[in-house]
Amino acid sequence: MERRFEIRKHAILHDAQIKPQVAEGMLKRLEQFARPFVVSFARHDSQANVRMYLGGLLSDLGRKNVESIAYRYDRDRGGLQYFIGVSPWSHCPLQQELSRQVGTELGEADGVIGFDPSGFPKCGTESVGVQRQWLGRLGKVDNGQVGVYMSYASRKEYALVDQRLYLPRCWATDKRRRKKCGVPKTIGYQARHALALEMLKTNGPLLPHAWITGDDEMGRSSGFRKDLRALGERYLLAVPSNTGIRDRESPPPAYSGRGQPPKQPFQRVDRWRTALDRQVWTRVDVRDGEKGPLVTEMMKRRVIARTERGKEGGAEELLVVTRTLEFNGTMKYDSYLSNAPAETSLEELARVVKAGHRIEDGFKRAKSEAGLADYEVRTWAGWQHHQTLSLIALWFLILETRRGKKIHPGIDGSPGSEPLGYRPAAGLQPDRSRLGTANHRTKKQTTRVGSILSLQAT
């Protein structure tokens, strides 16, 4: 394991340590927490299955799949297998309730929505959507499934709120495998960017936000950036180092007096940045309290980016480049394109970059604590059911973490108290309690050579 990941692992484990009084009454709070998610089920046995599965995902089981959870509760695995893998119940009402709660509890006007694909290595060829494809988390092409995930981050916290299973073209046109795995007839091939836009249109109104972020797989698509501009969204998307850009702030080549005046030539971002003067970089110190400072440097420049087909993009964008000294002494560069105004401060851009990285923390926590990758289902419905319940379980953990950071009277499981996040939507379940929102903020600072800027935590 690389040193930086080893350090991050110990930091996460340290953060996971809680005092006994924080966990007191947790089972009762889980029962209350599950209420708005189970009200869409008419049958009591289905409601019981949801509660049981959430409890299993939040337990200390080594592998949190259907069989392990059923055995833990001394239940016949067949019934739970059918409920998760075959039963036609829709996960959409549960997912919508999750987005509504996240928007209510964490929402801030300048919140950040993030998109990121995540791969799950799988054996065989029969599980829905599985094939040899790029699995970003493994950093290689391998046999597996890919889900596209939507996250939300504010200064209060972050959470994963929605997911879509990527169905490759070969699956979309294979009637036999589609039927065997129960892929709905309404589901056809959609690129990963189209899946992200679909989630944005569904959940965006529920999540107060000012920014859209994504990794370089999302940002490399000039079409995706164009679609976000058409929707009136402001984005800061990572792009690969070989992205072609034309620097609008550098003087053009000398004019010979003939023909059209020359323009700056297109250059790869990585080659362009090597020629930058040292003075263009601004140091940013993002401090995490006891974890010490994270030092990076940033710069921004107005550019025109090339499309994937080598043509000039029509819109002027803001190129943001960060560089950070790695543990092995090398410099790590990350590049982003944004449709934000050129006068947008580095303070704000640094906040959004940091918020965009929180989705990685969400994946790590969901896979290690909420069983996101532990499923053993092959069907379309099974994947959706497990993933949705896993994200809901992660949300419960996030609420418990927030509760632990700021314990106040009446939240220890005593009668009349409700867990953070328990605010059912109108028409789902009456809510007789009102609760306060814990607003935990951690101070950060941004320092610039010769001056000091303010950067709050995301």
C-alpha positions as CSV (number, residue, x, y, z in Angstrom):
1,M,0.0,0.0,0.0
2,E,1.3,3.5,-0.9
3,R,2.3,5.6,2.0
4,R,-0.3,8.3,1.3
5,F,-3.1,5.7,1.3
6,E,-1.7,4.1,4.5
7,I,-1.8,7.5,6.2
8,R,-5.3,8.1,5.0
9,K,-6.4,4.6,6.2
10,H,-5.2,5.4,9.7
11,A,-6.9,8.8,9.6
12,I,-10.2,7.2,8.7
13,L,-9.8,4.5,11.4
14,H,-9.0,7.3,13.9
15,D,-12.1,9.2,12.9
16,A,-14.3,6.1,13.2
17,Q,-13.5,5.8,16.9
18,I,-16.5,6.9,19.0
19,K,-17.2,7.2,22.6
20,P,-19.7,4.7,24.2
21,Q,-22.3,7.4,24.9
22,V,-22.5,8.2,21.2
23,A,-23.6,4.6,20.3
24,E,-26.1,4.4,23.1
25,G,-29.6,4.1,21.7
26,M,-28.3,3.5,18.1
27,L,-30.6,0.6,17.4
28,K,-33.6,2.6,18.4
29,R,-32.5,5.5,16.2
30,L,-32.0,3.0,13.3
31,E,-35.6,1.9,13.7
32,Q,-36.8,5.5,13.6
33,F,-34.4,6.3,10.7
34,A,-35.9,3.5,8.6
35,R,-39.5,4.7,8.9
36,P,-39.6,7.1,5.9
37,F,-37.9,4.5,3.7
38,V,-40.2,1.7,4.4
39,V,-43.5,3.5,4.1
40,S,-43.6,2.9,0.4
41,F,-44.0,-0.9,1.1
42,A,-47.5,-2.0,1.7
43,R,-46.6,-5.4,3.1
44,H,-45.2,-5.8,6.6
45,D,-42.8,-8.5,5.6
46,S,-41.3,-6.2,3.0
47,Q,-40.8,-3.5,5.6
48,A,-39.2,-6.0,7.9
49,N,-36.8,-7.1,5.1
50,V,-35.7,-3.5,4.5
51,R,-35.0,-3.0,8.2
52,M,-33.2,-6.3,8.4
53,Y,-31.0,-5.6,5.4
54,L,-30.1,-2.2,6.6
55,G,-29.2,-3.7,10.0
56,G,-27.0,-6.3,8.2
57,L,-25.2,-3.6,6.1
58,L,-24.5,-1.6,9.3
59,S,-23.3,-4.7,11.3
60,D,-19.8,-6.1,11.9
61,L,-20.2,-8.8,9.3
62,G,-17.1,-9.5,7.3
63,R,-19.0,-9.7,4.0
64,K,-22.4,-8.1,3.8
65,N,-24.3,-10.0,1.2
66,V,-27.8,-11.6,1.3
67,E,-26.7,-14.9,2.7
68,S,-24.6,-13.5,5.5
69,I,-27.3,-11.1,6.6
70,A,-30.0,-13.8,6.5
71,Y,-27.8,-16.1,8.7
72,R,-27.0,-13.3,11.1
73,Y,-30.7,-12.8,11.8
74,D,-31.4,-16.6,11.7
75,R,-33.7,-16.3,8.7
76,D,-34.1,-18.4,5.7
77,R,-31.9,-16.9,3.0
78,G,-34.4,-17.8,0.2
79,G,-36.9,-15.1,1.2
80,L,-34.3,-12.4,1.5
81,Q,-32.7,-13.5,-1.8
82,Y,-36.0,-13.1,-3.5
83,F,-36.7,-9.7,-2.0
84,I,-33.3,-8.3,-3.0
85,G,-32.6,-10.1,-6.2
86,V,-36.0,-10.8,-7.8
87,S,-38.9,-8.9,-6.3
88,P,-40.0,-6.0,-8.6
89,W,-40.2,-3.3,-6.0
90,S,-39.0,0.1,-7.1
91,H,-35.9,1.6,-5.5
92,C,-36.8,5.1,-6.8
93,P,-39.0,6.2,-3.9
94,L,-36.3,5.2,-1.4
95,Q,-33.6,7.0,-3.5
96,Q,-35.8,10.2,-3.7
97,E,-36.3,10.2,0.0
98,L,-32.5,9.9,0.5
99,S,-31.9,12.9,-1.8
100,R,-34.5,14.9,0.0
101,Q,-33.0,14.2,3.4
102,V,-29.5,15.0,2.2
103,G,-30.7,18.2,0.7
104,T,-32.5,19.1,3.9
105,E,-29.8,18.3,6.4
106,L,-26.7,19.2,4.4
107,G,-28.0,21.7,1.8
108,E,-26.2,25.0,1.3
109,A,-26.7,27.4,-1.6
110,D,-23.1,26.9,-2.8
111,G,-23.1,23.1,-2.4
112,V,-21.2,20.8,-4.8
113,I,-22.7,17.9,-6.7
114,G,-20.1,15.4,-7.9
115,F,-20.2,12.5,-10.5
116,D,-17.8,9.6,-10.6
117,P,-17.9,6.1,-12.1
118,S,-16.8,3.2,-9.8
119,G,-15.9,-0.3,-10.9
120,F,-16.7,-3.6,-9.2
121,P,-14.5,-6.6,-10.4
122,K,-16.7,-9.6,-11.1
123,C,-16.1,-13.1,-12.4
124,G,-18.0,-14.7,-15.3
125,T,-20.2,-13.1,-17.9
126,E,-23.8,-13.5,-16.6
127,S,-24.0,-10.7,-14.0
128,V,-25.9,-7.7,-15.4
129,G,-23.6,-5.3,-17.2
130,V,-20.4,-7.2,-16.6
131,Q,-17.7,-7.2,-19.3
132,R,-14.0,-6.3,-19.6
133,Q,-13.9,-2.6,-19.2
134,W,-12.0,0.2,-17.5
135,L,-12.4,-0.1,-13.8
136,G,-11.1,3.3,-12.5
137,R,-10.7,2.2,-8.9
138,L,-8.4,-0.6,-9.9
139,G,-6.6,1.6,-12.5
140,K,-6.9,-1.0,-15.2
141,V,-9.1,-2.9,-17.7
142,D,-10.7,-5.9,-16.0
143,N,-13.8,-8.0,-15.9
144,G,-16.5,-6.2,-13.9
145,Q,-19.4,-3.8,-13.6
146,V,-19.4,0.0,-13.5
147,G,-21.8,2.2,-11.7
148,V,-22.0,6.0,-12.1
149,Y,-22.5,7.7,-8.7
150,M,-23.8,11.1,-7.7
151,S,-22.5,12.8,-4.5
152,Y,-23.3,15.9,-2.6
153,A,-20.9,18.0,-0.5
154,S,-21.3,21.1,1.6
155,R,-19.4,22.7,4.4
156,K,-21.5,20.5,6.8
157,E,-20.7,17.0,5.3
158,Y,-20.9,14.9,2.2
159,A,-23.0,11.9,1.1
160,L,-23.6,9.6,-1.9
161,V,-27.1,10.2,-3.1
162,D,-27.8,8.2,-6.3
163,Q,-26.4,5.6,-8.7
164,R,-26.9,4.2,-12.2
165,L,-25.6,0.9,-13.6
166,Y,-23.7,1.4,-16.8
167,L,-25.0,-1.1,-19.4
168,P,-22.4,-1.6,-22.2
169,R,-23.6,-1.7,-25.8
170,C,-23.1,-5.4,-26.1
171,W,-25.5,-5.9,-23.2
172,A,-28.0,-3.4,-24.4
173,T,-28.5,-5.4,-27.7
174,D,-28.3,-8.9,-26.2
175,K,-31.9,-10.0,-25.8
176,R,-31.0,-13.3,-24.1
177,R,-28.9,-11.8,-21.4
178,R,-31.2,-8.8,-20.9
179,K,-34.2,-11.2,-20.3
180,K,-32.2,-13.5,-18.0
181,C,-31.1,-10.5,-15.8
182,G,-34.4,-8.8,-15.9
183,V,-33.2,-5.6,-17.6
184,P,-36.4,-3.4,-18.2
185,K,-37.4,-2.9,-21.8
186,T,-37.2,0.8,-21.3
187,I,-33.5,0.7,-20.5
188,G,-31.2,1.1,-23.5
189,Y,-27.6,2.0,-24.0
190,Q,-26.6,5.3,-22.3
191,A,-23.1,6.7,-22.1
192,R,-21.9,7.4,-18.6
193,H,-22.3,11.1,-19.1
194,A,-25.9,10.6,-20.1
195,L,-26.4,8.7,-16.9
196,A,-24.9,11.6,-14.9
197,L,-27.2,14.1,-16.6
198,E,-30.2,11.9,-15.8
199,M,-29.3,11.9,-12.1
200,L,-28.8,15.6,-12.2
201,K,-32.2,16.3,-13.6
202,T,-33.8,14.0,-11.1
203,N,-32.0,15.0,-8.0
204,G,-30.7,18.5,-8.7
205,P,-33.8,20.3,-7.5
206,L,-33.6,18.5,-4.2
207,L,-29.9,19.4,-3.6
208,P,-29.1,23.1,-3.2
209,H,-25.9,23.6,-5.3
210,A,-23.8,26.1,-7.2
211,W,-21.2,23.7,-8.7
212,I,-20.9,20.4,-10.6
213,T,-17.6,18.4,-10.3
214,G,-16.4,15.1,-11.7
215,D,-13.2,13.1,-12.5
216,D,-11.3,13.3,-15.8
217,E,-13.5,10.6,-17.3
218,M,-16.5,13.0,-16.9
219,G,-14.6,16.1,-17.8
220,R,-12.9,14.9,-21.0
221,S,-16.2,15.0,-22.8
222,S,-16.7,18.4,-24.4
223,G,-20.3,17.3,-25.1
224,F,-20.9,16.8,-21.4
225,R,-19.6,20.2,-20.6
226,K,-21.8,21.7,-23.3
227,D,-24.8,20.0,-21.9
228,L,-24.1,21.4,-18.4
229,R,-23.8,24.9,-19.8
230,A,-27.1,24.4,-21.6
231,L,-28.7,23.5,-18.2
232,G,-27.3,26.6,-16.6
233,E,-25.0,24.6,-14.3
234,R,-21.5,25.8,-13.3
235,Y,-18.9,23.1,-13.4
236,L,-15.3,22.4,-12.4
237,L,-14.4,19.1,-14.1
238,A,-11.1,17.3,-14.1
239,V,-9.5,16.8,-17.5
240,P,-6.7,14.5,-18.7
241,S,-3.2,15.9,-19.1
242,N,-3.3,15.5,-22.9
243,T,-6.3,17.8,-23.3
244,G,-5.6,20.4,-26.0
245,I,-6.0,24.0,-25.0
246,R,-5.3,27.4,-26.6
247,D,-4.1,30.0,-24.0
248,R,-6.2,33.2,-24.5
249,E,-4.1,35.2,-22.1
250,S,-0.7,34.7,-23.9
251,P,0.2,37.1,-26.7
252,P,-0.4,35.6,-30.2
253,P,2.5,35.0,-32.6
254,A,3.8,38.0,-34.6
255,Y,1.5,39.0,-37.5
256,S,3.2,38.9,-40.9
257,G,0.7,41.2,-42.4
258,R,-0.8,38.6,-44.7
259,G,-4.0,36.6,-44.2
260,Q,-5.8,36.2,-41.0
261,P,-3.9,37.2,-37.8
262,P,-2.4,34.1,-36.2
263,K,-3.7,32.6,-33.0
264,Q,-1.9,30.8,-30.2
265,P,-1.4,27.2,-31.2
266,F,-3.2,24.4,-29.4
267,Q,-1.0,22.6,-26.8
268,R,-1.3,19.7,-24.5
269,V,-2.0,20.9,-20.9
270,D,1.0,19.0,-19.5
271,R,3.4,20.5,-22.1
272,W,1.9,24.0,-21.7
273,R,2.3,24.0,-18.0
274,T,6.0,23.1,-18.0
275,A,6.7,26.5,-19.7
276,L,4.8,28.5,-17.0
277,D,6.7,31.1,-15.0
278,R,7.1,30.3,-11.3
279,Q,5.3,33.5,-10.4
280,V,1.9,32.3,-11.8
281,W,1.5,29.8,-9.0
282,T,-0.3,30.7,-5.8
283,R,0.3,28.6,-2.6
284,V,-2.8,27.3,-0.9
285,D,-2.6,25.8,2.6
286,V,-5.6,23.7,3.4
287,R,-5.4,22.8,7.0
288,D,-7.2,19.8,8.6
289,G,-6.7,20.6,12.3
290,E,-4.9,17.7,14.0
291,K,-4.0,16.1,10.6
292,G,-1.7,18.9,9.7
293,P,-1.4,21.1,6.6
294,L,-2.1,20.0,3.1
295,V,0.0,22.3,0.9
296,T,-0.8,22.8,-2.8
297,E,-0.3,25.4,-5.5
298,M,-2.8,26.7,-8.0
299,M,-3.1,28.8,-11.1
300,K,-5.9,29.7,-13.5
301,R,-6.0,30.8,-17.2
302,R,-8.7,31.6,-19.8
303,V,-8.5,29.0,-22.6
304,I,-10.3,27.5,-25.6
305,A,-10.3,23.7,-25.3
306,R,-10.3,21.2,-28.2
307,T,-13.1,18.7,-28.6
308,E,-12.4,15.0,-28.7
309,R,-12.4,15.1,-32.5
310,G,-9.7,17.7,-32.6
311,K,-11.9,20.7,-33.4
312,E,-11.9,24.0,-31.6
313,G,-14.6,24.2,-28.9
314,G,-16.8,27.2,-29.2
315,A,-16.8,28.3,-25.5
316,E,-14.0,30.0,-23.6
317,E,-13.4,28.2,-20.3
318,L,-11.2,28.6,-17.3
319,L,-8.3,26.2,-16.9
320,V,-7.4,25.5,-13.3
321,V,-4.2,23.6,-12.5
322,T,-3.2,22.4,-9.1
323,R,0.1,20.9,-8.1
324,T,1.0,19.1,-4.9
325,L,4.3,17.6,-3.6
326,E,3.9,13.9,-3.2
327,F,5.5,11.8,-0.4
328,N,8.1,10.5,-2.8
329,G,9.2,14.0,-3.7
330,T,7.6,14.2,-7.1
331,M,5.1,16.9,-8.1
332,K,1.5,15.8,-8.8
333,Y,-0.5,17.9,-11.2
334,D,-4.3,18.0,-11.7
335,S,-6.1,20.0,-14.4
336,Y,-9.7,21.2,-14.5
337,L,-11.9,23.1,-16.9
338,S,-14.7,25.4,-15.7
339,N,-17.3,27.7,-17.2
340,A,-16.9,30.0,-14.1
341,P,-16.1,33.7,-14.7
342,A,-12.4,34.4,-15.0
343,E,-12.5,36.6,-11.9
344,T,-13.6,33.6,-9.7
345,S,-11.2,33.5,-6.8
346,L,-8.7,30.7,-6.2
347,E,-10.2,30.5,-2.7
348,E,-13.5,29.4,-4.2
349,L,-12.0,27.1,-6.8
350,A,-9.9,25.4,-4.1
351,R,-13.0,24.9,-2.0
352,V,-14.8,23.2,-5.0
353,V,-11.8,21.0,-5.8
354,K,-11.6,19.8,-2.3
355,A,-15.4,19.2,-2.2
356,G,-15.1,17.2,-5.4
357,H,-12.6,14.8,-3.8
358,R,-15.1,13.9,-1.1
359,I,-16.8,11.4,-3.3
360,E,-13.7,9.3,-3.0
361,D,-14.1,9.3,0.8
362,G,-17.7,8.3,0.2
363,F,-16.7,5.3,-1.9
364,K,-14.2,4.2,0.7
365,R,-16.6,4.4,3.5
366,A,-19.5,2.9,1.6
367,K,-17.4,-0.1,0.6
368,S,-15.7,-0.6,4.0
369,E,-18.6,0.1,6.3
370,A,-21.9,-0.2,4.4
371,G,-21.2,-3.2,2.1
372,L,-21.5,-1.3,-1.2
373,A,-19.3,-3.8,-3.1
374,D,-20.3,-7.0,-1.2
375,Y,-23.4,-7.9,-3.3
376,E,-23.7,-11.3,-5.0
377,V,-26.7,-10.6,-7.2
378,R,-26.8,-11.0,-11.0
379,T,-30.1,-9.2,-11.8
380,W,-30.8,-5.6,-12.7
381,A,-33.3,-5.3,-9.8
382,G,-30.8,-6.9,-7.4
383,W,-28.1,-4.4,-8.2
384,Q,-30.4,-1.5,-7.8
385,H,-31.9,-2.8,-4.6
386,H,-28.5,-3.5,-2.9
387,Q,-26.9,-0.3,-4.0
388,T,-29.8,1.9,-2.9
389,L,-30.0,0.3,0.5
390,S,-26.2,0.5,0.9
391,L,-26.3,4.3,0.2
392,I,-29.1,4.6,2.8
393,A,-27.0,2.7,5.3
394,L,-24.1,5.0,4.6
395,W,-26.4,8.0,5.2
396,F,-27.3,6.6,8.6
397,L,-23.6,6.4,9.4
398,I,-23.0,10.0,8.3
399,L,-25.9,11.2,10.5
400,E,-24.5,9.2,13.5
401,T,-21.1,10.8,12.9
402,R,-22.6,14.2,12.9
403,R,-24.5,13.4,16.0
404,G,-21.3,12.2,17.7
405,K,-19.6,15.5,16.9
406,K,-22.2,17.5,18.5
407,I,-24.2,15.7,21.1
408,H,-27.0,17.6,22.7
409,P,-29.8,16.8,25.2
410,G,-32.6,14.5,24.0
411,I,-30.6,12.8,21.3
412,D,-29.4,9.8,23.3
413,G,-32.3,7.6,22.3
414,S,-34.6,8.9,25.1
415,P,-38.4,9.0,24.4
416,G,-39.4,11.8,22.1
417,S,-36.0,12.2,20.4
418,E,-35.5,11.5,16.6
419,P,-32.3,11.0,14.7
420,L,-30.9,13.6,12.5
421,G,-32.3,13.2,9.0
422,Y,-35.7,11.8,10.1
423,R,-38.0,14.2,8.3
424,P,-40.3,12.2,6.1
425,A,-41.7,14.0,3.0
426,A,-45.2,15.2,3.0
427,G,-47.7,12.4,2.4
428,L,-45.3,9.6,3.4
429,Q,-45.4,9.6,7.1
430,P,-46.5,12.1,9.7
431,D,-43.6,13.6,11.7
432,R,-44.5,14.6,15.2
433,S,-41.1,15.8,16.2
434,R,-38.9,18.6,15.1
435,L,-35.2,18.5,15.3
436,G,-32.3,20.8,14.9
437,T,-29.6,20.5,12.3
438,A,-26.1,20.1,13.7
439,N,-24.0,22.6,11.8
440,H,-20.4,21.4,12.3
441,R,-17.8,23.4,10.5
442,T,-14.1,22.9,10.6
443,K,-11.9,25.9,9.9
444,K,-9.4,25.9,7.1
445,Q,-7.1,28.6,5.8
446,T,-5.7,29.4,2.4
447,T,-2.5,31.3,2.3
448,R,-1.1,33.2,-0.6
449,V,2.5,34.4,-1.0
450,G,2.4,37.9,0.5
451,S,-1.2,37.7,1.6
452,I,-3.7,35.5,3.5
453,L,-7.0,34.3,2.1
454,S,-9.8,32.5,3.9
455,L,-10.8,29.0,2.9
456,Q,-13.6,27.2,4.9
457,A,-13.9,23.5,5.1
458,T,-16.0,21.5,2.6
